Amino acid sequence: MNLESPKVNVEKSAEELFELLTDMQNFEKLMPENIAKFEVIGEDSFLFGLKGMPEIQLKVKEKSAPHKIVFGSASDKVPFTLITTIDSVSAATSAVKLDFEGDFNPMMAMMIKGPISKFIETLVTNVPKL
């Protein structure tokens, strides 16, 4: 299952945005309002839980400054990646987009497609607040 967020322009350079998005503490500011738990596990990992959903731990799997950060699920039970792509628009502006790639059975994919789409859209929409 592949999902794509809209591209959002941010009034920060690609380098500055990359630095903000590789600081795990900043992800708490990106989370939806219905967050039940947020905890930084290490410098490249955090755990979050939304009301009514299981807790998920995300870990940085790959970094390519300043244009790409790949997060992956730390659990094999829910195998997915969240790819952050940052494009330079100008010296002081960049655009960010999230791509979700998960390997789920058709029933699970049907159940989570809506909530995951809304979740990644909320994350990317909140990036300008950083």
Backbone bond lengths (Angstrom), bond angles and torsions (degrees), N, CA, C in turn:
res aa  C-N    CA-C-N  psi(-1)  N-CA   C-N-CA  omega(-1)  CA-C   N-CA-C  phi
1 M - - - 1.446 - - 1.527 108.51 -
2 N 1.306 117.19 124.00 1.458 122.46 178.71 1.529 109.13 -118.30
3 L 1.330 116.25 129.24 1.462 122.31 177.83 1.522 108.25 -128.44
4 E 1.311 115.66 149.41 1.458 121.66 -175.69 1.524 109.29 -130.95
5 S 1.325 116.56 133.23 1.464 120.15 176.03 1.523 108.77 -84.40
6 P 1.330 116.27 163.27 1.468 117.29 170.92 1.531 109.13 -68.28
7 K 1.328 116.43 157.93 1.458 121.66 176.31 1.527 107.48 -83.64
8 V 1.335 116.63 134.68 1.458 121.63 -177.64 1.528 108.91 -123.05
9 N 1.329 116.36 130.87 1.464 120.72 176.03 1.521 110.08 -82.20
10 V 1.334 114.82 140.64 1.460 121.97 -177.80 1.518 108.06 -129.85
11 E 1.329 116.45 136.83 1.469 121.48 -179.04 1.525 110.92 -81.39
12 K 1.330 115.75 55.86 1.461 122.48 176.71 1.525 107.18 -145.76
13 S 1.324 116.42 151.57 1.459 119.66 177.13 1.529 108.35 -68.03
14 A 1.327 116.85 160.57 1.469 121.48 178.74 1.526 110.13 -58.76
15 E 1.326 117.40 -40.27 1.461 121.56 -179.40 1.530 111.02 -63.73
16 E 1.345 115.87 -45.31 1.465 120.53 -179.50 1.532 110.58 -64.71
17 L 1.326 117.01 -42.12 1.463 121.12 179.28 1.527 110.98 -65.71
18 F 1.328 116.62 -40.52 1.468 121.22 177.32 1.528 110.25 -58.07
19 E 1.341 116.56 -45.78 1.470 121.19 179.54 1.531 110.79 -61.60
20 L 1.329 116.98 -42.60 1.468 120.37 179.35 1.527 111.69 -64.14
21 L 1.330 116.45 -39.05 1.464 120.44 -176.71 1.528 113.68 -82.65
22 T 1.322 117.85 -8.32 1.461 119.62 174.16 1.531 110.91 -99.25
23 D 1.344 116.89 0.73 1.463 122.40 172.71 1.531 106.86 -95.79
24 M 1.317 116.37 107.96 1.465 121.64 -173.00 1.531 113.14 -58.97
25 Q 1.339 117.57 -30.91 1.468 120.58 179.02 1.530 111.89 -56.87
26 N 1.333 116.69 -33.78 1.462 120.64 -176.47 1.525 113.62 -67.32
27 F 1.331 117.72 -20.30 1.458 119.43 -178.41 1.524 112.97 -67.47
28 E 1.323 116.86 -23.20 1.474 118.81 177.04 1.526 110.03 -62.38
29 K 1.341 117.28 -34.39 1.468 122.12 179.03 1.528 112.35 -71.49
30 L 1.337 116.75 -19.96 1.466 120.97 -178.14 1.528 112.65 -89.87
31 M 1.308 116.51 -17.28 1.464 121.17 -173.27 1.535 112.07 -67.10
32 P 1.339 115.17 152.96 1.476 119.62 176.17 1.523 110.93 -64.80
33 E 1.333 115.91 165.52 1.464 121.07 -178.35 1.522 112.67 -64.85
34 N 1.345 117.94 -25.38 1.467 120.40 -176.36 1.530 112.65 -87.00
35 I 1.335 116.34 27.75 1.465 119.52 179.10 1.530 109.15 -71.95
36 A 1.318 116.05 133.39 1.459 121.39 -179.77 1.531 110.55 -102.28
37 K 1.349 116.98 -27.64 1.461 120.47 -178.05 1.518 109.69 -152.57
38 F 1.327 115.69 141.79 1.468 121.55 172.77 1.523 107.00 -146.66
39 E 1.333 115.95 129.02 1.459 120.62 -178.62 1.522 109.66 -148.10
40 V 1.342 116.67 127.05 1.464 120.93 174.83 1.521 107.02 -80.18
41 I 1.340 116.80 125.52 1.460 122.38 -176.97 1.529 110.72 -92.22
42 G 1.311 116.75 -34.11 1.461 121.86 -179.29 1.514 107.80 -165.55
43 E 1.326 117.06 -172.07 1.468 118.46 -176.83 1.524 112.69 -71.41
44 D 1.344 117.46 -12.72 1.465 118.99 179.43 1.529 112.84 -130.41
45 S 1.343 116.96 23.82 1.455 119.44 -175.89 1.527 111.36 -152.36
46 F 1.336 116.17 143.99 1.459 120.79 173.76 1.520 109.86 -146.69
47 L 1.333 114.03 159.50 1.458 122.82 -178.52 1.523 107.37 -119.64
48 F 1.324 116.67 137.66 1.455 118.71 175.63 1.517 109.89 -142.30
49 G 1.302 114.14 155.68 1.459 120.70 176.69 1.511 109.15 -139.37
50 L 1.313 116.00 134.13 1.464 121.45 174.97 1.515 107.23 -105.10
51 K 1.324 116.64 149.86 1.459 119.89 -179.30 1.522 110.12 -55.60
52 G 1.338 115.55 129.70 1.461 120.90 177.90 1.519 114.92 81.60
53 M 1.338 117.58 4.00 1.464 121.15 -179.17 1.532 108.53 -125.79
54 P 1.339 117.24 154.22 1.474 118.49 176.36 1.529 110.75 -69.83
55 E 1.325 116.19 156.58 1.468 120.54 177.36 1.521 109.37 -70.52
56 I 1.324 115.45 143.99 1.462 121.60 -178.52 1.526 108.16 -128.56
57 Q 1.340 115.39 134.59 1.456 120.01 174.84 1.522 108.64 -106.35
58 L 1.332 115.60 125.72 1.460 121.70 176.75 1.519 109.06 -107.25
59 K 1.319 114.82 140.23 1.466 121.52 -178.47 1.526 107.98 -132.56
60 V 1.337 116.56 139.73 1.463 120.59 176.82 1.530 107.45 -69.02
61 K 1.331 116.14 122.07 1.469 121.38 179.96 1.530 111.37 -100.15
62 E 1.345 115.66 -28.62 1.469 120.24 -176.32 1.522 108.96 -156.58
63 K 1.335 115.64 140.86 1.471 121.24 175.20 1.516 108.18 -132.46
64 S 1.318 115.61 134.56 1.449 121.50 175.67 1.531 107.03 -135.42
65 A 1.338 115.41 88.94 1.472 120.87 -173.98 1.511 111.12 -63.72
66 P 1.318 119.23 142.25 1.463 127.53 -9.54 1.535 112.19 -102.27
67 H 1.335 117.99 28.20 1.465 118.27 -169.88 1.521 117.20 -113.17
68 K 1.342 118.35 -13.94 1.463 117.27 -173.74 1.524 111.05 -150.01
69 I 1.354 114.92 134.97 1.459 122.04 172.70 1.526 105.86 -133.56
70 V 1.330 116.27 126.46 1.466 120.43 178.87 1.526 108.31 -111.67
71 F 1.337 114.62 119.51 1.457 121.54 174.67 1.518 107.62 -101.79
72 G 1.305 115.66 144.35 1.457 119.59 176.32 1.504 110.09 -131.04
73 S 1.303 115.88 155.20 1.452 121.46 175.80 1.523 108.26 -67.18
74 A 1.327 116.53 136.58 1.456 120.19 178.74 1.528 111.20 -81.33
75 S 1.333 116.93 -5.78 1.462 121.88 -178.83 1.526 110.65 -109.91
76 D 1.320 115.95 137.67 1.463 120.04 176.27 1.527 111.67 -76.61
77 K 1.335 117.37 -13.93 1.461 121.03 -179.62 1.525 111.40 -67.29
78 V 1.318 116.17 -35.00 1.467 121.83 -179.69 1.525 107.77 -126.55
79 P 1.342 117.22 80.02 1.467 120.04 -175.10 1.539 112.30 -78.63
80 F 1.329 115.28 115.23 1.461 119.47 176.78 1.520 110.28 -155.98
81 T 1.324 115.05 162.93 1.463 121.12 172.89 1.523 108.43 -127.28
82 L 1.314 115.18 151.14 1.458 123.39 175.50 1.523 105.77 -123.41
83 I 1.322 115.77 111.54 1.462 121.26 -175.14 1.525 109.55 -102.32
84 T 1.322 115.14 121.70 1.460 121.79 177.91 1.516 107.66 -99.24
85 T 1.326 116.56 122.14 1.462 121.52 178.44 1.529 108.40 -114.37
86 I 1.323 115.42 126.91 1.469 121.80 179.97 1.526 108.15 -117.07
87 D 1.332 116.31 124.58 1.463 121.66 177.61 1.522 109.35 -114.52
88 S 1.320 116.70 137.87 1.470 120.60 174.17 1.514 108.89 -75.81
89 V 1.329 115.65 129.95 1.462 121.17 175.39 1.524 108.34 -100.58
90 S 1.337 115.05 -43.39 1.466 122.07 174.78 1.525 106.55 -152.32
91 A 1.317 117.55 -173.78 1.465 120.79 -179.13 1.530 111.88 -62.15
92 A 1.338 116.82 -30.10 1.464 120.34 -175.83 1.525 113.23 -116.01
93 T 1.315 118.29 6.26 1.462 121.47 -177.88 1.527 109.97 -134.85
94 S 1.311 114.61 142.64 1.460 119.56 175.23 1.528 109.45 -139.54
95 A 1.312 115.53 167.64 1.458 121.36 178.15 1.516 107.27 -122.32
96 V 1.325 116.24 140.57 1.455 121.00 -178.75 1.529 109.90 -126.19
97 K 1.333 115.28 145.08 1.464 122.13 -179.99 1.514 108.02 -144.25
98 L 1.334 116.86 145.63 1.463 122.02 177.24 1.523 109.75 -114.97
99 D 1.319 115.69 136.80 1.467 121.89 174.48 1.522 107.88 -121.00
100 F 1.317 115.66 128.73 1.459 122.24 178.29 1.518 108.28 -105.50
101 E 1.320 116.95 127.03 1.465 121.73 177.73 1.519 108.01 -127.63
102 G 1.335 115.96 118.41 1.455 120.16 -178.67 1.514 111.51 -135.75
103 D 1.307 115.04 151.42 1.462 121.42 179.86 1.528 108.18 -109.70
104 F 1.329 116.39 93.95 1.459 121.55 -175.79 1.518 110.31 -125.41
105 N 1.338 115.75 154.55 1.456 118.29 174.24 1.535 108.21 -70.14
106 P 1.324 117.91 159.32 1.470 120.85 -174.59 1.533 114.38 -56.03
107 M 1.323 117.14 -38.33 1.467 120.10 -179.93 1.535 110.77 -65.48
108 M 1.337 116.11 -46.84 1.465 120.96 179.08 1.527 109.98 -63.29
109 A 1.326 116.90 -43.24 1.470 121.18 -179.92 1.524 110.59 -58.88
110 M 1.330 116.89 -42.13 1.458 120.80 -179.45 1.537 110.53 -64.24
111 M 1.331 116.47 -39.32 1.467 120.82 -177.82 1.530 112.58 -70.95
112 I 1.326 117.88 -36.23 1.465 119.52 -172.90 1.525 114.45 -99.66
113 K 1.328 118.24 -8.83 1.463 120.41 -175.96 1.531 111.92 -57.19
114 G 1.313 118.10 -48.48 1.466 121.97 -179.39 1.521 112.75 -62.00
115 P 1.346 117.62 -55.20 1.468 119.14 -179.83 1.529 113.78 -60.70
116 I 1.341 117.67 -39.09 1.471 120.55 -179.73 1.531 110.11 -68.51
117 S 1.339 117.21 -41.59 1.474 120.58 177.29 1.522 110.45 -58.09
118 K 1.323 116.41 -46.09 1.468 121.06 179.78 1.524 110.69 -64.68
119 F 1.335 116.55 -39.75 1.458 121.73 -179.41 1.528 111.83 -62.56
120 I 1.340 117.72 -50.20 1.471 118.72 -178.09 1.530 111.01 -68.56
121 E 1.336 116.71 -30.95 1.468 119.27 176.34 1.529 110.24 -66.81
122 T 1.335 117.36 -39.74 1.469 121.12 177.25 1.522 110.37 -64.13
123 L 1.328 117.37 -45.20 1.472 120.47 179.20 1.521 111.13 -56.28
124 V 1.335 116.39 -51.74 1.464 119.67 -175.32 1.530 111.40 -69.45
125 T 1.317 117.73 -33.57 1.461 121.34 178.54 1.533 110.94 -67.12
126 N 1.336 117.35 -29.42 1.463 121.23 179.87 1.534 114.01 -84.53
127 V 1.314 118.36 -10.41 1.472 120.93 -178.36 1.542 112.27 -55.84
128 P 1.334 120.24 -41.50 1.473 118.14 179.23 1.526 114.26 -60.51
129 K 1.333 118.60 -17.30 1.462 122.08 179.18 1.525 112.96 -75.61
130 L 1.335 116.68 -13.65 1.481 119.43 -178.68 1.515 111.26 -67.67
